[in-house]
Amino acid sequence: DNFNAFMAEPGNISSFADAIRRSLGDDENSAKVGLNGRKTAWENFSHIVQGKMLYDFLLDKTKN
């Protein structure tokens, strides 16, 4: 929270509103969080990373 995303407690409207306030209340911090979020997404969910994970998974299944 506040590093690569603005987190809120699921189902908690007050927590969600607070996360929105934090994201809109500090442009510099929001930009930093956004860049960190983009980096995190690329490192974990890019087509390259996901393709390798799928390839490794399928390769492992063919060995069994």
C-alpha positions in Angstrom: 0.0 0.0 0.0 1.3 3.4 -1.0 4.3 1.9 -2.8 2.9 0.4 -6.0 -0.8 0.7 -5.4 -3.4 2.4 -3.2 -5.0 -0.4 -1.2 -8.4 -0.5 0.5 -10.1 -3.1 2.7 -12.5 -5.1 0.6 -16.1 -4.1 1.2 -15.2 -1.1 3.3 -16.4 2.1 1.7 -14.5 4.4 4.1 -11.3 2.6 3.4 -11.9 2.9 -0.4 -12.7 6.6 0.0 -9.5 7.0 2.0 -7.4 5.3 -0.7 -9.0 7.6 -3.3 -8.2 10.7 -1.2 -4.6 9.5 -0.8 -4.2 9.0 -4.5 -5.7 12.4 -5.4 -4.2 14.4 -2.6 -0.5 14.2 -3.5 0.4 14.4 -7.1 4.1 13.7 -6.6 3.4 10.6 -4.5 0.7 9.4 -6.9 3.1 9.6 -9.8 5.7 7.6 -7.8 3.2 5.0 -6.8 2.0 4.8 -10.5 5.5 4.3 -11.8 6.2 1.6 -9.1 2.9 -0.1 -10.0 3.8 -0.1 -13.7 7.2 -1.7 -12.9 5.5 -4.3 -10.6 3.0 -5.1 -13.3 5.6 -5.5 -16.0 7.9 -7.7 -13.8 5.0 -10.0 -12.8 2.4 -9.9 -15.5 4.1 -9.1 -18.8 3.6 -11.5 -21.7 7.3 -12.4 -21.4 7.0 -13.4 -17.7 3.7 -15.1 -18.1 4.8 -16.9 -21.3 7.9 -18.3 -19.5 5.8 -19.4 -16.5 3.4 -21.2 -18.8 6.2 -22.7 -20.8 8.0 -24.0 -17.6 4.7 -25.3 -16.3 3.9 -27.2 -19.5 7.5 -28.5 -19.8 7.3 -29.8 -16.2 4.0 -31.6 -17.0 5.4 -33.4 -20.0 8.2 -34.8 -17.9 5.7 -36.6 -15.6 
